[in-house]
Amino acid sequence: MDTLNEPMVVYNEDGTVWVCYYDQKIEITDRFEDGVCHVKLSHGTETLYMTVKYQDGWNTNSHKYQYPAP
């Protein structure tokens, strides 16, 4: 899990929520508003906009934030 080229959301037993992407591990636990969190991810010249719906999926887009599919 040291280098993931696609973002992944990890829910830990201690209640923390993390996004893992390439060599980055970003805690997003306190970023949720109404069950949704937006995270801007960068790797080199690539930028991804990630929308995470708490325990209900996520979506990435290279241009804008989008809500995950229900």
CHARMM internal coordinates of N, CA and C (Angstrom, degrees):
IC EDIT
DIST 1 N 1 CA 1.4467
DIST 1 CA 1 C 1.5294
ANGL 1 N 1 CA 1 C 111.41
DIST 1 C 2 N 1.3156
ANGL 1 CA 1 C 2 N 117.85
DIHE 1 N 1 CA 1 C 2 N 10.70
DIST 2 N 2 CA 1.4608
ANGL 1 C 2 N 2 CA 120.49
DIHE 1 CA 1 C 2 N 2 CA -179.01
DIST 2 CA 2 C 1.5177
ANGL 2 N 2 CA 2 C 112.73
DIHE 1 C 2 N 2 CA 2 C -70.04
DIST 2 C 3 N 1.3352
ANGL 2 CA 2 C 3 N 118.16
DIHE 2 N 2 CA 2 C 3 N -33.93
DIST 3 N 3 CA 1.4569
ANGL 2 C 3 N 3 CA 120.25
DIHE 2 CA 2 C 3 N 3 CA -178.54
DIST 3 CA 3 C 1.5191
ANGL 3 N 3 CA 3 C 110.20
DIHE 2 C 3 N 3 CA 3 C -135.82
DIST 3 C 4 N 1.3076
ANGL 3 CA 3 C 4 N 116.68
DIHE 3 N 3 CA 3 C 4 N 93.93
DIST 4 N 4 CA 1.4544
ANGL 3 C 4 N 4 CA 122.15
DIHE 3 CA 3 C 4 N 4 CA 176.23
DIST 4 CA 4 C 1.5233
ANGL 4 N 4 CA 4 C 108.71
DIHE 3 C 4 N 4 CA 4 C -99.28
DIST 4 C 5 N 1.3339
ANGL 4 CA 4 C 5 N 117.10
DIHE 4 N 4 CA 4 C 5 N 125.91
DIST 5 N 5 CA 1.4625
ANGL 4 C 5 N 5 CA 118.39
DIHE 4 CA 4 C 5 N 5 CA -179.96
DIST 5 CA 5 C 1.5214
ANGL 5 N 5 CA 5 C 112.05
DIHE 4 C 5 N 5 CA 5 C -90.19
DIST 5 C 6 N 1.3253
ANGL 5 CA 5 C 6 N 118.06
DIHE 5 N 5 CA 5 C 6 N -6.48
DIST 6 N 6 CA 1.4605
ANGL 5 C 6 N 6 CA 123.46
DIHE 5 CA 5 C 6 N 6 CA 170.91
DIST 6 CA 6 C 1.5229
ANGL 6 N 6 CA 6 C 107.34
DIHE 5 C 6 N 6 CA 6 C -118.66
DIST 6 C 7 N 1.3264
ANGL 6 CA 6 C 7 N 118.89
DIHE 6 N 6 CA 6 C 7 N 134.59
DIST 7 N 7 CA 1.4575
ANGL 6 C 7 N 7 CA 120.46
DIHE 6 CA 6 C 7 N 7 CA -179.43
DIST 7 CA 7 C 1.5342
ANGL 7 N 7 CA 7 C 111.65
DIHE 6 C 7 N 7 CA 7 C -61.29
DIST 7 C 8 N 1.3072
ANGL 7 CA 7 C 8 N 114.95
DIHE 7 N 7 CA 7 C 8 N 147.58
DIST 8 N 8 CA 1.4495
ANGL 7 C 8 N 8 CA 121.60
DIHE 7 CA 7 C 8 N 8 CA 178.60
DIST 8 CA 8 C 1.5222
ANGL 8 N 8 CA 8 C 108.47
DIHE 7 C 8 N 8 CA 8 C -138.15
DIST 8 C 9 N 1.3311
ANGL 8 CA 8 C 9 N 117.45
DIHE 8 N 8 CA 8 C 9 N 139.67
DIST 9 N 9 CA 1.4582
ANGL 8 C 9 N 9 CA 121.91
DIHE 8 CA 8 C 9 N 9 CA 177.84
DIST 9 CA 9 C 1.5191
ANGL 9 N 9 CA 9 C 108.05
DIHE 8 C 9 N 9 CA 9 C -102.15
DIST 9 C 10 N 1.3357
ANGL 9 CA 9 C 10 N 115.84
DIHE 9 N 9 CA 9 C 10 N 132.28
DIST 10 N 10 CA 1.4560
ANGL 9 C 10 N 10 CA 121.85
DIHE 9 CA 9 C 10 N 10 CA -178.59
DIST 10 CA 10 C 1.5229
ANGL 10 N 10 CA 10 C 108.68
DIHE 9 C 10 N 10 CA 10 C -121.28
DIST 10 C 11 N 1.3303
ANGL 10 CA 10 C 11 N 116.21
DIHE 10 N 10 CA 10 C 11 N 126.01
DIST 11 N 11 CA 1.4631
ANGL 10 C 11 N 11 CA 123.07
DIHE 10 CA 10 C 11 N 11 CA 176.53
DIST 11 CA 11 C 1.5257
ANGL 11 N 11 CA 11 C 107.46
DIHE 10 C 11 N 11 CA 11 C -104.56
DIST 11 C 12 N 1.3225
ANGL 11 CA 11 C 12 N 117.31
DIHE 11 N 11 CA 11 C 12 N 114.33
DIST 12 N 12 CA 1.4567
ANGL 11 C 12 N 12 CA 121.57
DIHE 11 CA 11 C 12 N 12 CA -178.87
DIST 12 CA 12 C 1.5241
ANGL 12 N 12 CA 12 C 111.43
DIHE 11 C 12 N 12 CA 12 C -89.35
DIST 12 C 13 N 1.3146
ANGL 12 CA 12 C 13 N 115.50
DIHE 12 N 12 CA 12 C 13 N 156.90
DIST 13 N 13 CA 1.4658
ANGL 12 C 13 N 13 CA 121.38
DIHE 12 CA 12 C 13 N 13 CA 179.43
DIST 13 CA 13 C 1.5227
ANGL 13 N 13 CA 13 C 112.43
DIHE 12 C 13 N 13 CA 13 C -62.02
DIST 13 C 14 N 1.3283
ANGL 13 CA 13 C 14 N 117.27
DIHE 13 N 13 CA 13 C 14 N -25.30
DIST 14 N 14 CA 1.4650
ANGL 13 C 14 N 14 CA 120.23
DIHE 13 CA 13 C 14 N 14 CA -179.49
DIST 14 CA 14 C 1.5292
ANGL 14 N 14 CA 14 C 112.30
DIHE 13 C 14 N 14 CA 14 C -80.05
DIST 14 C 15 N 1.3544
ANGL 14 CA 14 C 15 N 117.03
DIHE 14 N 14 CA 14 C 15 N 1.83
DIST 15 N 15 CA 1.4594
ANGL 14 C 15 N 15 CA 121.06
DIHE 14 CA 14 C 15 N 15 CA 177.31
DIST 15 CA 15 C 1.5153
ANGL 15 N 15 CA 15 C 114.78
DIHE 14 C 15 N 15 CA 15 C 95.89
DIST 15 C 16 N 1.3245
ANGL 15 CA 15 C 16 N 117.45
DIHE 15 N 15 CA 15 C 16 N -7.57
DIST 16 N 16 CA 1.4614
ANGL 15 C 16 N 16 CA 119.39
DIHE 15 CA 15 C 16 N 16 CA 179.76
DIST 16 CA 16 C 1.5324
ANGL 16 N 16 CA 16 C 110.44
DIHE 15 C 16 N 16 CA 16 C -80.35
DIST 16 C 17 N 1.3299
ANGL 16 CA 16 C 17 N 114.78
DIHE 16 N 16 CA 16 C 17 N 152.54
DIST 17 N 17 CA 1.4549
ANGL 16 C 17 N 17 CA 122.04
DIHE 16 CA 16 C 17 N 17 CA 179.33
DIST 17 CA 17 C 1.5283
ANGL 17 N 17 CA 17 C 107.52
DIHE 16 C 17 N 17 CA 17 C -124.72
DIST 17 C 18 N 1.3333
ANGL 17 CA 17 C 18 N 116.04
DIHE 17 N 17 CA 17 C 18 N 132.83
DIST 18 N 18 CA 1.4552
ANGL 17 C 18 N 18 CA 121.72
DIHE 17 CA 17 C 18 N 18 CA -175.78
DIST 18 CA 18 C 1.5231
ANGL 18 N 18 CA 18 C 111.05
DIHE 17 C 18 N 18 CA 18 C -129.83
DIST 18 C 19 N 1.3266
ANGL 18 CA 18 C 19 N 116.65
DIHE 18 N 18 CA 18 C 19 N 147.96
DIST 19 N 19 CA 1.4565
ANGL 18 C 19 N 19 CA 122.67
DIHE 18 CA 18 C 19 N 19 CA 168.52
DIST 19 CA 19 C 1.5224
ANGL 19 N 19 CA 19 C 106.50
DIHE 18 C 19 N 19 CA 19 C -108.30
DIST 19 C 20 N 1.3242
ANGL 19 CA 19 C 20 N 115.59
DIHE 19 N 19 CA 19 C 20 N 128.48
DIST 20 N 20 CA 1.4601
ANGL 19 C 20 N 20 CA 121.49
DIHE 19 CA 19 C 20 N 20 CA 176.69
DIST 20 CA 20 C 1.5263
ANGL 20 N 20 CA 20 C 108.18
DIHE 19 C 20 N 20 CA 20 C -111.33
DIST 20 C 21 N 1.3342
ANGL 20 CA 20 C 21 N 115.62
DIHE 20 N 20 CA 20 C 21 N 129.75
DIST 21 N 21 CA 1.4605
ANGL 20 C 21 N 21 CA 120.86
DIHE 20 CA 20 C 21 N 21 CA -176.68
DIST 21 CA 21 C 1.5161
ANGL 21 N 21 CA 21 C 108.29
DIHE 20 C 21 N 21 CA 21 C -154.09
DIST 21 C 22 N 1.3288
ANGL 21 CA 21 C 22 N 117.04
DIHE 21 N 21 CA 21 C 22 N 119.47
DIST 22 N 22 CA 1.4559
ANGL 21 C 22 N 22 CA 123.06
DIHE 21 CA 21 C 22 N 22 CA -172.37
DIST 22 CA 22 C 1.5194
ANGL 22 N 22 CA 22 C 108.41
DIHE 21 C 22 N 22 CA 22 C 49.20
DIST 22 C 23 N 1.3226
ANGL 22 CA 22 C 23 N 119.59
DIHE 22 N 22 CA 22 C 23 N -123.83
DIST 23 N 23 CA 1.4587
ANGL 22 C 23 N 23 CA 121.80
DIHE 22 CA 22 C 23 N 23 CA -178.19
DIST 23 CA 23 C 1.5305
ANGL 23 N 23 CA 23 C 111.90
DIHE 22 C 23 N 23 CA 23 C -95.48
DIST 23 C 24 N 1.3390
ANGL 23 CA 23 C 24 N 117.16
DIHE 23 N 23 CA 23 C 24 N 14.35
DIST 24 N 24 CA 1.4689
ANGL 23 C 24 N 24 CA 121.69
DIHE 23 CA 23 C 24 N 24 CA -177.84
DIST 24 CA 24 C 1.5261
ANGL 24 N 24 CA 24 C 110.60
DIHE 23 C 24 N 24 CA 24 C -100.55
DIST 24 C 25 N 1.2981
ANGL 24 CA 24 C 25 N 116.20
DIHE 24 N 24 CA 24 C 25 N 143.27
DIST 25 N 25 CA 1.4536
ANGL 24 C 25 N 25 CA 123.04
DIHE 24 CA 24 C 25 N 25 CA 171.93
DIST 25 CA 25 C 1.5293
ANGL 25 N 25 CA 25 C 105.83
DIHE 24 C 25 N 25 CA 25 C -134.77
DIST 25 C 26 N 1.3492
ANGL 25 CA 25 C 26 N 116.06
DIHE 25 N 25 CA 25 C 26 N 110.24
DIST 26 N 26 CA 1.4634
ANGL 25 C 26 N 26 CA 121.54
DIHE 25 CA 25 C 26 N 26 CA -171.92
DIST 26 CA 26 C 1.5180
ANGL 26 N 26 CA 26 C 108.92
DIHE 25 C 26 N 26 CA 26 C -115.64
DIST 26 C 27 N 1.3269
ANGL 26 CA 26 C 27 N 116.38
DIHE 26 N 26 CA 26 C 27 N 123.62
DIST 27 N 27 CA 1.4671
ANGL 26 C 27 N 27 CA 119.50
DIHE 26 CA 26 C 27 N 27 CA 176.33
DIST 27 CA 27 C 1.5248
ANGL 27 N 27 CA 27 C 109.07
DIHE 26 C 27 N 27 CA 27 C -79.55
DIST 27 C 28 N 1.3431
ANGL 27 CA 27 C 28 N 115.67
DIHE 27 N 27 CA 27 C 28 N 127.83
DIST 28 N 28 CA 1.4675
ANGL 27 C 28 N 28 CA 120.74
DIHE 27 CA 27 C 28 N 28 CA -178.88
DIST 28 CA 28 C 1.5280
ANGL 28 N 28 CA 28 C 111.82
DIHE 27 C 28 N 28 CA 28 C -119.62
DIST 28 C 29 N 1.3084
ANGL 28 CA 28 C 29 N 117.29
DIHE 28 N 28 CA 28 C 29 N 11.60
DIST 29 N 29 CA 1.4656
ANGL 28 C 29 N 29 CA 123.13
DIHE 28 CA 28 C 29 N 29 CA -175.00
DIST 29 CA 29 C 1.5254
ANGL 29 N 29 CA 29 C 112.88
DIHE 28 C 29 N 29 CA 29 C -48.82
DIST 29 C 30 N 1.3157
ANGL 29 CA 29 C 30 N 117.35
DIHE 29 N 29 CA 29 C 30 N -46.67
DIST 30 N 30 CA 1.4669
ANGL 29 C 30 N 30 CA 121.90
DIHE 29 CA 29 C 30 N 30 CA -174.73
DIST 30 CA 30 C 1.5272
ANGL 30 N 30 CA 30 C 113.67
DIHE 29 C 30 N 30 CA 30 C -92.59
DIST 30 C 31 N 1.3050
ANGL 30 CA 30 C 31 N 118.14
DIHE 30 N 30 CA 30 C 31 N 8.16
DIST 31 N 31 CA 1.4728
ANGL 30 C 31 N 31 CA 121.30
DIHE 30 CA 30 C 31 N 31 CA -177.37
DIST 31 CA 31 C 1.5338
ANGL 31 N 31 CA 31 C 113.70
DIHE 30 C 31 N 31 CA 31 C -95.05
DIST 31 C 32 N 1.3233
ANGL 31 CA 31 C 32 N 117.86
DIHE 31 N 31 CA 31 C 32 N -4.55
DIST 32 N 32 CA 1.4641
ANGL 31 C 32 N 32 CA 120.36
DIHE 31 CA 31 C 32 N 32 CA -176.85
DIST 32 CA 32 C 1.5236
ANGL 32 N 32 CA 32 C 111.41
DIHE 31 C 32 N 32 CA 32 C -76.65
DIST 32 C 33 N 1.3288
ANGL 32 CA 32 C 33 N 115.78
DIHE 32 N 32 CA 32 C 33 N 133.16
DIST 33 N 33 CA 1.4613
ANGL 32 C 33 N 33 CA 122.86
DIHE 32 CA 32 C 33 N 33 CA 172.50
DIST 33 CA 33 C 1.5154
ANGL 33 N 33 CA 33 C 106.75
DIHE 32 C 33 N 33 CA 33 C -126.84
DIST 33 C 34 N 1.3207
ANGL 33 CA 33 C 34 N 116.56
DIHE 33 N 33 CA 33 C 34 N 122.65
DIST 34 N 34 CA 1.4662
ANGL 33 C 34 N 34 CA 121.81
DIHE 33 CA 33 C 34 N 34 CA -176.89
DIST 34 CA 34 C 1.5254
ANGL 34 N 34 CA 34 C 111.46
DIHE 33 C 34 N 34 CA 34 C 53.53
DIST 34 C 35 N 1.3290
ANGL 34 CA 34 C 35 N 116.88
DIHE 34 N 34 CA 34 C 35 N 36.84
DIST 35 N 35 CA 1.4522
ANGL 34 C 35 N 35 CA 122.21
DIHE 34 CA 34 C 35 N 35 CA 176.06
DIST 35 CA 35 C 1.5136
ANGL 35 N 35 CA 35 C 115.76
DIHE 34 C 35 N 35 CA 35 C 79.57
DIST 35 C 36 N 1.3378
ANGL 35 CA 35 C 36 N 117.71
DIHE 35 N 35 CA 35 C 36 N 8.29
DIST 36 N 36 CA 1.4632
ANGL 35 C 36 N 36 CA 121.50
DIHE 35 CA 35 C 36 N 36 CA -178.65
DIST 36 CA 36 C 1.5333
ANGL 36 N 36 CA 36 C 109.67
DIHE 35 C 36 N 36 CA 36 C -128.51
DIST 36 C 37 N 1.3286
ANGL 36 CA 36 C 37 N 115.45
DIHE 36 N 36 CA 36 C 37 N 141.71
DIST 37 N 37 CA 1.4587
ANGL 36 C 37 N 37 CA 121.75
DIHE 36 CA 36 C 37 N 37 CA 179.92
DIST 37 CA 37 C 1.5286
ANGL 37 N 37 CA 37 C 108.66
DIHE 36 C 37 N 37 CA 37 C -132.65
DIST 37 C 38 N 1.3357
ANGL 37 CA 37 C 38 N 116.45
DIHE 37 N 37 CA 37 C 38 N 140.21
DIST 38 N 38 CA 1.4712
ANGL 37 C 38 N 38 CA 121.93
DIHE 37 CA 37 C 38 N 38 CA 176.33
DIST 38 CA 38 C 1.5217
ANGL 38 N 38 CA 38 C 108.66
DIHE 37 C 38 N 38 CA 38 C -113.63
DIST 38 C 39 N 1.3406
ANGL 38 CA 38 C 39 N 115.65
DIHE 38 N 38 CA 38 C 39 N 132.82
DIST 39 N 39 CA 1.4586
ANGL 38 C 39 N 39 CA 121.25
DIHE 38 CA 38 C 39 N 39 CA -178.65
DIST 39 CA 39 C 1.5254
ANGL 39 N 39 CA 39 C 108.64
DIHE 38 C 39 N 39 CA 39 C -133.91
DIST 39 C 40 N 1.3241
ANGL 39 CA 39 C 40 N 116.40
DIHE 39 N 39 CA 39 C 40 N 128.95
DIST 40 N 40 CA 1.4616
ANGL 39 C 40 N 40 CA 121.35
DIHE 39 CA 39 C 40 N 40 CA 174.73
DIST 40 CA 40 C 1.5287
ANGL 40 N 40 CA 40 C 107.67
DIHE 39 C 40 N 40 CA 40 C -97.14
DIST 40 C 41 N 1.3335
ANGL 40 CA 40 C 41 N 116.07
DIHE 40 N 40 CA 40 C 41 N 121.63
DIST 41 N 41 CA 1.4549
ANGL 40 C 41 N 41 CA 122.03
DIHE 40 CA 40 C 41 N 41 CA -177.25
DIST 41 CA 41 C 1.5223
ANGL 41 N 41 CA 41 C 109.84
DIHE 40 C 41 N 41 CA 41 C -111.81
DIST 41 C 42 N 1.3160
ANGL 41 CA 41 C 42 N 116.39
DIHE 41 N 41 CA 41 C 42 N 140.45
DIST 42 N 42 CA 1.4605
ANGL 41 C 42 N 42 CA 120.59
DIHE 41 CA 41 C 42 N 42 CA 178.10
DIST 42 CA 42 C 1.5148
ANGL 42 N 42 CA 42 C 109.97
DIHE 41 C 42 N 42 CA 42 C -132.68
DIST 42 C 43 N 1.3219
ANGL 42 CA 42 C 43 N 114.47
DIHE 42 N 42 CA 42 C 43 N 143.00
DIST 43 N 43 CA 1.4641
ANGL 42 C 43 N 43 CA 121.65
DIHE 42 CA 42 C 43 N 43 CA 173.37
DIST 43 CA 43 C 1.5226
ANGL 43 N 43 CA 43 C 106.66
DIHE 42 C 43 N 43 CA 43 C -148.80
DIST 43 C 44 N 1.3235
ANGL 43 CA 43 C 44 N 116.06
DIHE 43 N 43 CA 43 C 44 N 111.32
DIST 44 N 44 CA 1.4574
ANGL 43 C 44 N 44 CA 120.00
DIHE 43 CA 43 C 44 N 44 CA -175.21
DIST 44 CA 44 C 1.5185
ANGL 44 N 44 CA 44 C 109.28
DIHE 43 C 44 N 44 CA 44 C 62.01
DIST 44 C 45 N 1.3242
ANGL 44 CA 44 C 45 N 116.55
DIHE 44 N 44 CA 44 C 45 N -124.96
DIST 45 N 45 CA 1.4674
ANGL 44 C 45 N 45 CA 120.63
DIHE 44 CA 44 C 45 N 45 CA 179.05
DIST 45 CA 45 C 1.5242
ANGL 45 N 45 CA 45 C 111.99
DIHE 44 C 45 N 45 CA 45 C -93.24
DIST 45 C 46 N 1.3317
ANGL 45 CA 45 C 46 N 117.67
DIHE 45 N 45 CA 45 C 46 N -2.76
DIST 46 N 46 CA 1.4611
ANGL 45 C 46 N 46 CA 122.35
DIHE 45 CA 45 C 46 N 46 CA -178.58
DIST 46 CA 46 C 1.5256
ANGL 46 N 46 CA 46 C 110.97
DIHE 45 C 46 N 46 CA 46 C -86.93
DIST 46 C 47 N 1.3388
ANGL 46 CA 46 C 47 N 116.21
DIHE 46 N 46 CA 46 C 47 N 134.16
DIST 47 N 47 CA 1.4582
ANGL 46 C 47 N 47 CA 122.30
DIHE 46 CA 46 C 47 N 47 CA 175.06
DIST 47 CA 47 C 1.5162
ANGL 47 N 47 CA 47 C 108.67
DIHE 46 C 47 N 47 CA 47 C -124.99
DIST 47 C 48 N 1.3224
ANGL 47 CA 47 C 48 N 116.34
DIHE 47 N 47 CA 47 C 48 N 132.46
DIST 48 N 48 CA 1.4589
ANGL 47 C 48 N 48 CA 122.19
DIHE 47 CA 47 C 48 N 48 CA 175.85
DIST 48 CA 48 C 1.5219
ANGL 48 N 48 CA 48 C 109.03
DIHE 47 C 48 N 48 CA 48 C -122.04
DIST 48 C 49 N 1.3186
ANGL 48 CA 48 C 49 N 115.48
DIHE 48 N 48 CA 48 C 49 N 140.32
DIST 49 N 49 CA 1.4561
ANGL 48 C 49 N 49 CA 122.01
DIHE 48 CA 48 C 49 N 49 CA 174.70
DIST 49 CA 49 C 1.5221
ANGL 49 N 49 CA 49 C 106.43
DIHE 48 C 49 N 49 CA 49 C -105.66
DIST 49 C 50 N 1.3258
ANGL 49 CA 49 C 50 N 116.11
DIHE 49 N 49 CA 49 C 50 N 121.16
DIST 50 N 50 CA 1.4537
ANGL 49 C 50 N 50 CA 121.62
DIHE 49 CA 49 C 50 N 50 CA -174.02
DIST 50 CA 50 C 1.5231
ANGL 50 N 50 CA 50 C 109.90
DIHE 49 C 50 N 50 CA 50 C -115.44
DIST 50 C 51 N 1.3209
ANGL 50 CA 50 C 51 N 115.90
DIHE 50 N 50 CA 50 C 51 N 132.14
DIST 51 N 51 CA 1.4493
ANGL 50 C 51 N 51 CA 122.32
DIHE 50 CA 50 C 51 N 51 CA 173.95
DIST 51 CA 51 C 1.5158
ANGL 51 N 51 CA 51 C 107.49
DIHE 50 C 51 N 51 CA 51 C -114.77
DIST 51 C 52 N 1.3375
ANGL 51 CA 51 C 52 N 116.62
DIHE 51 N 51 CA 51 C 52 N 124.51
DIST 52 N 52 CA 1.4602
ANGL 51 C 52 N 52 CA 122.14
DIHE 51 CA 51 C 52 N 52 CA -178.64
DIST 52 CA 52 C 1.5173
ANGL 52 N 52 CA 52 C 108.37
DIHE 51 C 52 N 52 CA 52 C -114.74
DIST 52 C 53 N 1.3077
ANGL 52 CA 52 C 53 N 116.75
DIHE 52 N 52 CA 52 C 53 N 126.21
DIST 53 N 53 CA 1.4561
ANGL 52 C 53 N 53 CA 122.42
DIHE 52 CA 52 C 53 N 53 CA 173.06
DIST 53 CA 53 C 1.5270
ANGL 53 N 53 CA 53 C 105.99
DIHE 52 C 53 N 53 CA 53 C -100.18
DIST 53 C 54 N 1.3225
ANGL 53 CA 53 C 54 N 117.38
DIHE 53 N 53 CA 53 C 54 N 120.98
DIST 54 N 54 CA 1.4618
ANGL 53 C 54 N 54 CA 122.17
DIHE 53 CA 53 C 54 N 54 CA -170.46
DIST 54 CA 54 C 1.5268
ANGL 54 N 54 CA 54 C 111.67
DIHE 53 C 54 N 54 CA 54 C -51.36
DIST 54 C 55 N 1.3079
ANGL 54 CA 54 C 55 N 115.86
DIHE 54 N 54 CA 54 C 55 N 119.69
DIST 55 N 55 CA 1.4662
ANGL 54 C 55 N 55 CA 125.76
DIHE 54 CA 54 C 55 N 55 CA 179.79
DIST 55 CA 55 C 1.5302
ANGL 55 N 55 CA 55 C 113.25
DIHE 54 C 55 N 55 CA 55 C 52.21
DIST 55 C 56 N 1.3282
ANGL 55 CA 55 C 56 N 117.30
DIHE 55 N 55 CA 55 C 56 N 28.05
DIST 56 N 56 CA 1.4622
ANGL 55 C 56 N 56 CA 119.98
DIHE 55 CA 55 C 56 N 56 CA -177.98
DIST 56 CA 56 C 1.5291
ANGL 56 N 56 CA 56 C 112.00
DIHE 55 C 56 N 56 CA 56 C -144.90
DIST 56 C 57 N 1.3317
ANGL 56 CA 56 C 57 N 117.39
DIHE 56 N 56 CA 56 C 57 N 28.45
DIST 57 N 57 CA 1.4498
ANGL 56 C 57 N 57 CA 120.91
DIHE 56 CA 56 C 57 N 57 CA 174.32
DIST 57 CA 57 C 1.5164
ANGL 57 N 57 CA 57 C 114.53
DIHE 56 C 57 N 57 CA 57 C 103.09
DIST 57 C 58 N 1.3270
ANGL 57 CA 57 C 58 N 114.32
DIHE 57 N 57 CA 57 C 58 N 175.59
DIST 58 N 58 CA 1.4552
ANGL 57 C 58 N 58 CA 121.88
DIHE 57 CA 57 C 58 N 58 CA 179.33
DIST 58 CA 58 C 1.5127
ANGL 58 N 58 CA 58 C 109.10
DIHE 57 C 58 N 58 CA 58 C -154.02
DIST 58 C 59 N 1.3230
ANGL 58 CA 58 C 59 N 114.64
DIHE 58 N 58 CA 58 C 59 N 165.45
DIST 59 N 59 CA 1.4513
ANGL 58 C 59 N 59 CA 121.84
DIHE 58 CA 58 C 59 N 59 CA -178.99
DIST 59 CA 59 C 1.5206
ANGL 59 N 59 CA 59 C 108.15
DIHE 58 C 59 N 59 CA 59 C -143.29
DIST 59 C 60 N 1.3200
ANGL 59 CA 59 C 60 N 116.96
DIHE 59 N 59 CA 59 C 60 N 145.92
DIST 60 N 60 CA 1.4588
ANGL 59 C 60 N 60 CA 121.13
DIHE 59 CA 59 C 60 N 60 CA 175.16
DIST 60 CA 60 C 1.5173
ANGL 60 N 60 CA 60 C 109.30
DIHE 59 C 60 N 60 CA 60 C -125.25
DIST 60 C 61 N 1.3246
ANGL 60 CA 60 C 61 N 114.73
DIHE 60 N 60 CA 60 C 61 N 151.78
DIST 61 N 61 CA 1.4493
ANGL 60 C 61 N 61 CA 121.50
DIHE 60 CA 60 C 61 N 61 CA 179.57
DIST 61 CA 61 C 1.5221
ANGL 61 N 61 CA 61 C 107.45
DIHE 60 C 61 N 61 CA 61 C -151.00
DIST 61 C 62 N 1.3030
ANGL 61 CA 61 C 62 N 117.12
DIHE 61 N 61 CA 61 C 62 N 145.58
DIST 62 N 62 CA 1.4671
ANGL 61 C 62 N 62 CA 119.54
DIHE 61 CA 61 C 62 N 62 CA -179.36
DIST 62 CA 62 C 1.5248
ANGL 62 N 62 CA 62 C 113.11
DIHE 61 C 62 N 62 CA 62 C -86.48
DIST 62 C 63 N 1.3555
ANGL 62 CA 62 C 63 N 117.90
DIHE 62 N 62 CA 62 C 63 N -2.05
DIST 63 N 63 CA 1.4620
ANGL 62 C 63 N 63 CA 120.97
DIHE 62 CA 62 C 63 N 63 CA -176.75
DIST 63 CA 63 C 1.5266
ANGL 63 N 63 CA 63 C 114.95
DIHE 62 C 63 N 63 CA 63 C -120.12
DIST 63 C 64 N 1.3650
ANGL 63 CA 63 C 64 N 116.92
DIHE 63 N 63 CA 63 C 64 N -33.31
DIST 64 N 64 CA 1.4701
ANGL 63 C 64 N 64 CA 118.83
DIHE 63 CA 63 C 64 N 64 CA -175.78
DIST 64 CA 64 C 1.5246
ANGL 64 N 64 CA 64 C 110.41
DIHE 63 C 64 N 64 CA 64 C -161.10
DIST 64 C 65 N 1.3223
ANGL 64 CA 64 C 65 N 115.13
DIHE 64 N 64 CA 64 C 65 N 166.14
DIST 65 N 65 CA 1.4582
ANGL 64 C 65 N 65 CA 120.75
DIHE 64 CA 64 C 65 N 65 CA 174.76
DIST 65 CA 65 C 1.5185
ANGL 65 N 65 CA 65 C 109.20
DIHE 64 C 65 N 65 CA 65 C -74.93
DIST 65 C 66 N 1.3414
ANGL 65 CA 65 C 66 N 116.09
DIHE 65 N 65 CA 65 C 66 N 141.70
DIST 66 N 66 CA 1.4567
ANGL 65 C 66 N 66 CA 121.99
DIHE 65 CA 65 C 66 N 66 CA 176.81
DIST 66 CA 66 C 1.5104
ANGL 66 N 66 CA 66 C 108.97
DIHE 65 C 66 N 66 CA 66 C -138.33
DIST 66 C 67 N 1.3223
ANGL 66 CA 66 C 67 N 116.53
DIHE 66 N 66 CA 66 C 67 N 148.80
DIST 67 N 67 CA 1.4573
ANGL 66 C 67 N 67 CA 119.13
DIHE 66 CA 66 C 67 N 67 CA 177.18
DIST 67 CA 67 C 1.5172
ANGL 67 N 67 CA 67 C 109.81
DIHE 66 C 67 N 67 CA 67 C -76.88
DIST 67 C 68 N 1.3341
ANGL 67 CA 67 C 68 N 116.76
DIHE 67 N 67 CA 67 C 68 N 142.23
DIST 68 N 68 CA 1.4626
ANGL 67 C 68 N 68 CA 119.22
DIHE 67 CA 67 C 68 N 68 CA 176.92
DIST 68 CA 68 C 1.5224
ANGL 68 N 68 CA 68 C 111.01
DIHE 67 C 68 N 68 CA 68 C -62.78
DIST 68 C 69 N 1.2994
ANGL 68 CA 68 C 69 N 116.75
DIHE 68 N 68 CA 68 C 69 N 151.77
DIST 69 N 69 CA 1.4624
ANGL 68 C 69 N 69 CA 121.18
DIHE 68 CA 68 C 69 N 69 CA 176.92
DIST 69 CA 69 C 1.5238
ANGL 69 N 69 CA 69 C 109.89
DIHE 68 C 69 N 69 CA 69 C -63.70
DIST 69 C 70 N 1.3220
ANGL 69 CA 69 C 70 N 118.06
DIHE 69 N 69 CA 69 C 70 N 142.04
DIST 70 N 70 CA 1.4737
ANGL 69 C 70 N 70 CA 119.92
DIHE 69 CA 69 C 70 N 70 CA 179.81
DIST 70 CA 70 C 1.5027
ANGL 70 N 70 CA 70 C 112.46
DIHE 69 C 70 N 70 CA 70 C -65.14
END
COOR INIT
IC SEED 1 N 1 CA 1 C
IC BUILD
